[in-house]
């Protein structure tokens, strides 16, 4: 989310940017985004903001596909109730096909498809990237590890063109392990255990790292101010393993006493006004490629980087793949030394094994790249 926000923040003067919509939608930048450190300030607030902007973009896109000469969603809103399901379905599928073209912006920027429009290009990239993030979040919440893996493949390429070196390295490593290196049993084990559902709700799954954050937070809450070696040992050896038992006990006590201790939700707000504002702006500015009489837009707008294409270019240089292979071969070499035998003998043996393994790994990765 930070990478998407950093890419699309832009300037308020840009024809399309998130910076334009923060004041327009009454958001406080200090609660969303730290411009100096390029970090998310409040995840939930930022997530809600991106969802509203994305929904507005999608509503405007559907309206522009149906009525490409209009400058607002008014006709779309009026006719939506009486519109046939087949018409709406075909329009949604057409939009999905358009947004699935990950080479669209690259072609536009190369001049192959005619005159450029930076506002259109930036908006199109935002919809693609924000939808992929939404797909990943929904896949996690719904416990669909297959969709998680598909989204991970996209972001693995995406991260290669960012400054998030650790994410770039580890997503590439995990993708290689799942698709090529792990046994089928280990792959199935990962697929079945990368998400966890402690609430029992249909869409109550979370990623393991988020569950781990809960455990760490609960353990920290159990720490005493006057820590001693005895109290520290008691926390680690006795209390920490009981965190999930405490979780069950609190809920059971709340159920028995008929006290709803976890209902912190207020009445849901209607975001349609904000969604409509975004959609109408996009339509009036002719920011959709399929809008009739599309204008060239502001050519001085900040050009949003196409992380997916840029990531492919980085991978095509093979440096990151070679570094990953070297790291893996070094780990294998160290493991063989620890398993027994002298280091010299192991080095001699692993050199032969390593050459074959490295060649096989290189062949597999090149096949995947193709």
C-alpha positions in Angstrom: 0.0 0.0 0.0 2.9 2.4 0.8 4.4 1.7 -2.7 1.1 2.4 -4.4 0.6 5.5 -2.4 4.1 6.7 -3.0 3.8 6.1 -6.8 0.4 7.9 -7.2 0.7 10.6 -4.6 1.8 13.2 -7.2 0.7 16.9 -6.9 -2.6 18.6 -6.4 -2.1 20.4 -9.7 -1.9 17.1 -11.6 -4.8 16.0 -13.7 -4.8 12.7 -11.8 -3.1 12.1 -8.4 -4.0 11.1 -4.9 -2.7 14.4 -3.7 -5.7 16.0 -5.5 -8.2 13.8 -3.7 -7.0 14.1 -0.2 -8.4 17.7 0.3 -11.3 17.1 -2.1 -12.6 14.2 0.1 -11.9 16.0 3.3 -9.0 13.8 4.4 -6.3 14.8 6.8 -2.9 14.2 5.2 -1.3 13.9 8.6 -3.5 10.9 9.4 -2.8 9.1 6.1 0.7 9.7 4.6 4.1 10.9 5.7 5.5 12.7 2.6 9.0 12.9 4.1 9.4 9.2 5.0 7.0 7.9 2.3 5.3 5.8 5.0 1.6 5.0 5.8 0.5 6.9 9.0 -2.7 4.9 9.7 -3.3 1.8 7.7 -7.1 1.6 8.1 -7.6 5.3 7.3 -5.4 5.0 4.2 -7.1 1.8 3.1 -10.6 3.4 3.4 -9.4 6.4 1.4 -7.9 4.2 -1.4 -11.1 2.1 -1.5 -13.2 5.2 -2.1 -11.0 6.6 -4.8 -10.8 3.2 -6.5 -14.6 2.7 -6.3 -15.0 6.2 -7.9 -12.6 5.3 -10.7 -14.5 2.0 -11.4 -18.0 3.6 -11.3 -16.8 6.3 -13.7 -15.1 3.7 -16.0 -18.4 1.7 -16.2 -20.4 4.8 -17.0 -17.9 5.9 -19.6 -18.0 2.5 -21.3 -21.8 2.7 -21.5 -22.2 6.4 -22.3 -18.8 7.5 -23.7 -20.1 11.0 -24.6 -21.3 11.8 -21.1 -19.4 14.0 -18.6 -21.1 12.6 -15.5 -22.6 9.5 -14.1 -26.1 10.8 -14.0 -27.5 8.7 -16.8 -25.7 5.6 -15.5 -27.3 6.1 -12.1 -30.8 6.7 -13.5 -30.7 3.7 -15.8 -28.9 1.3 -13.6 -32.0 0.0 -11.8 -33.7 -0.9 -15.1 -30.6 -2.0 -16.9 -30.5 -5.7 -17.9 -28.2 -8.0 -16.1 -26.7 -9.1 -19.4 -25.8 -5.5 -20.3 -24.2 -4.8 -16.9 -22.3 -8.1 -17.0 -20.9 -7.5 -20.5 -19.8 -4.0 -19.4 -18.0 -5.3 -16.4 -16.3 -8.0 -18.4 -15.2 -5.4 -21.0 -13.7 -3.3 -18.2 -12.0 -6.3 -16.7 -10.5 -7.2 -20.1 -9.2 -3.6 -20.5 -7.6 -3.5 -17.1 -6.1 -6.9 -17.5 -3.9 -5.5 -20.3 -0.7 -4.9 -18.4 1.0 -3.6 -21.5 -1.6 -0.9 -22.2 0.3 2.0 -20.6 3.6 0.9 -22.1 2.1 1.1 -25.6 0.6 4.5 -24.9 3.9 5.8 -23.6 5.8 4.5 -26.7 3.4 6.4 -29.0 2.2 3.2 -30.7 -1.5 3.9 -29.9 -1.5 7.6 -30.9 -1.3 10.8 -28.8 -0.3 10.4 -25.2 -2.4 11.5 -22.2 -0.5 11.3 -18.9 -3.6 11.7 -16.8 -5.2 8.7 -18.5 -2.0 6.7 -18.1 -1.7 7.5 -14.4 -5.3 6.7 -13.7 -5.1 3.4 -15.7 -2.1 2.3 -13.7 -3.7 3.3 -10.4 -6.8 1.1 -11.2 -4.7 -1.8 -12.2 -2.4 -1.7 -9.1 -5.2 -0.8 -6.6 -7.3 -3.7 -7.9 -4.5 -6.1 -7.6 -3.9 -5.0 -4.0 -7.7 -5.4 -3.3 -7.6 -8.9 -4.9 -4.7 -9.8 -2.6 -6.5 -8.5 0.5 -9.7 -10.3 -0.4 -7.9 -13.5 -1.1 -6.3 -13.4 2.3 -9.5 -12.5 4.1 -11.4 -15.3 2.3 -8.6 -17.9 2.9 -7.9 -18.4 -0.8 -4.2 -19.2 -0.9 -4.3 -19.9 -4.6 -5.3 -16.3 -5.3 -2.7 -15.1 -2.8 -0.1 -16.9 -4.8 -1.3 -15.4 -8.1 -1.3 -11.9 -6.6 2.1 -12.6 -5.1 3.5 -13.4 -8.6 2.4 -9.9 -9.8 3.9 -8.1 -6.8 7.1 -10.2 -7.0 7.8 -8.6 -10.4 6.4 -5.2 -9.1 8.8 -5.0 -6.1 11.9 -5.5 -8.3 11.5 -1.9 -9.5 11.1 -0.4 -6.1 13.5 0.5 -3.3 12.0 -2.2 -1.1 15.0 -4.5 -1.5 14.0 -6.9 1.2 10.5 -7.4 -0.2 11.9 -7.8 -3.7 14.4 -10.4 -2.5 12.0 -12.4 -0.3 9.1 -12.5 -2.7 11.4 -13.7 -5.5 12.8 -16.4 -3.2 9.3 -17.5 -2.1 8.0 -17.6 -5.6 11.0 -19.7 -6.7 10.5 -22.1 -3.8 6.8 -22.6 -4.4 7.0 -22.9 -8.2 10.2 -24.8 -8.7 12.3 -25.8 -5.6 10.0 -27.2 -2.9 8.6 -30.7 -3.0 4.9 -31.1 -3.8 4.2 -32.0 -0.2 6.0 -28.8 1.1 4.1 -26.7 -1.4 0.8 -28.1 -0.3 1.8 -27.6 3.4 2.5 -23.9 2.7 -0.7 -23.4 0.7 -2.7 -24.9 3.6 -1.0 -23.0 6.4 -0.1 -19.5 5.0 -3.4 -18.2 6.3 -5.2 -18.7 9.6 -8.7 -18.1 10.8 -9.1 -17.7 14.6 -12.6 -16.1 14.6 -14.4 -18.8 12.6 -16.0 -16.1 10.4 -16.4 -16.8 6.7 -14.1 -14.0 5.8 -12.0 -14.0 9.0 -8.7 -15.2 7.6 -5.5 -13.3 8.2 -1.9 -13.8 7.1 0.4 -15.5 9.5 2.5 -12.4 10.0 -0.6 -10.4 11.1 -1.5 -13.2 13.5 2.1 -13.1 14.8 1.7 -9.4 15.5 -1.3 -10.1 17.6 0.7 -12.6 19.7 3.6 -10.2 20.1 1.2 -7.4 21.1 -0.5 -9.6 23.7 2.8 -10.7 25.2 4.0 -7.1 25.4 0.8 -6.2 27.3 1.6 -8.9 29.8 5.1 -7.5 30.5 5.6 -5.9 33.9 7.1 -2.5 34.5 9.6 -3.9 37.0 11.0 -6.7 35.0 13.2 -9.2 36.8 14.8 -12.4 35.6 12.1 -14.4 37.4 9.2 -12.4 36.0 10.8 -12.5 32.5 11.2 -16.3 32.7 7.6 -16.6 33.9 6.3 -14.5 31.0 8.3 -16.5 28.4 7.7 -20.0 29.8 4.3 -19.8 31.3 2.2 -16.9 30.1 3.3 -16.6 26.5 2.2 -20.1 25.5 -1.2 -19.4 27.0 -2.0 -16.3 24.8 -4.6 -18.1 22.7 -6.1 -19.7 25.7 -6.6 -16.2 27.2 -8.2 -15.3 23.8 -10.7 -18.1 24.2 -11.3 -17.3 27.9 -12.1 -13.7 27.3 -14.7 -14.5 24.6 -16.2 -17.3 26.7 -16.6 -15.0 29.7 -18.1 -12.3 27.5 -20.6 -14.9 26.1 -21.6 -16.2 29.5 -22.1 -12.8 30.9 -23.9 -11.5 27.7 -21.4 -8.6 27.4 -20.4 -7.7 23.9 -16.8 -6.5 24.6 -15.6 -6.5 21.0 -18.3 -4.4 19.3 -16.4 -1.2 18.4 -18.1 -0.6 15.1 -20.2 2.4 14.6 -23.0 2.7 12.0 -21.5 2.3 8.5 -21.2 5.6 6.6 -22.4 6.1 3.1 -19.4 6.9 0.8 -21.5 7.2 -2.4 -21.2 11.1 -2.4 -17.3 10.8 -2.4 -17.4 7.9 -4.9 -19.6 9.9 -7.3 -17.4 13.0 -6.9 -14.3 11.0 -8.1 -16.3 9.4 -10.9 -17.7 12.6 -12.2 -14.3 14.4 -12.2 -12.7 11.6 -14.2 -15.5 11.6 -16.7 -15.5 15.4 -17.1 -11.8 15.4 -17.6 -12.1 12.6 -20.1 -9.6 10.5 -18.2 -10.8 7.2 -19.5 -9.2 5.9 -22.7 -12.6 4.9 -24.1 -14.2 8.3 -23.5 -15.3 10.0 -26.7 -13.4 13.1 -27.8 -10.7 12.4 -25.3 -8.5 15.5 -24.8 -4.7 15.3 -24.5 -4.7 16.4 -20.9 -1.9 18.0 -18.9 1.4 16.9 -20.3 3.3 18.4 -17.4 1.7 15.9 -15.0 4.0 13.7 -13.0 4.5 10.4 -14.8 3.7 7.5 -12.6 6.2 4.7 -12.9 4.9 1.4 -14.4 6.3 -0.8 -11.7 5.2 -4.0 -13.5 7.0 -3.3 -16.7 10.0 -1.8 -14.9 10.2 -4.9 -12.7 10.3 -7.1 -15.8 13.2 -5.0 -17.1 15.1 -5.5 -13.8 14.5 -9.3 -13.9 15.6 -9.5 -17.6 19.0 -8.2 -16.5 19.2 -11.5 -14.5 21.3 -9.8 -11.7 18.6 -10.3 -9.0 18.0 -13.9 -10.2 21.8 -14.6 -10.1 22.1 -13.1 -6.6 19.2 -15.3 -5.4 20.8 -18.4 -6.9 24.1 -17.6 -5.3 22.4 -17.1 -1.9 20.7 -20.4 -2.2 23.8 -22.3 -3.2 25.7 -20.7 -0.3 23.0 -21.9 2.1 23.2 -25.4 0.6 26.9 -25.4 0.9 26.8 -24.4 4.6 24.1 -27.0 5.3 26.3 -29.7 3.8 29.3 -28.6 6.0 27.1 -28.8 9.1 25.8 -32.3 8.2 29.3 -33.8 8.6 32.7 -34.3 7.0 35.5 -31.9 6.6 34.9 -28.6 5.0 37.4 -29.4 2.2 35.7 -32.7 1.4 32.3 -31.1 1.4 33.4 -28.2 -0.8 34.8 -30.7 -3.3 31.6 -32.7 -3.3 29.2 -29.8 -3.3 31.1 -28.2 -6.2 30.0 -30.9 -8.5 26.5 -31.1 -7.1 26.2 -27.4 -7.0 27.1 -27.0 -10.7 24.3 -29.3 -11.7 21.8 -27.8 -9.3 22.7 -24.3 -10.4 22.3 -25.2 -14.0 18.9 -26.8 -13.4 17.8 -23.8 -11.3 18.9 -21.4 -14.0 17.1 -23.5 -16.7 13.9 -23.5 -14.7 14.0 -19.8 -13.9 14.7 -18.9 -17.6 11.7 -21.1 -18.6 9.5 -19.2 -16.1 10.7 -15.9 -17.4 9.8 -16.9 -21.0 
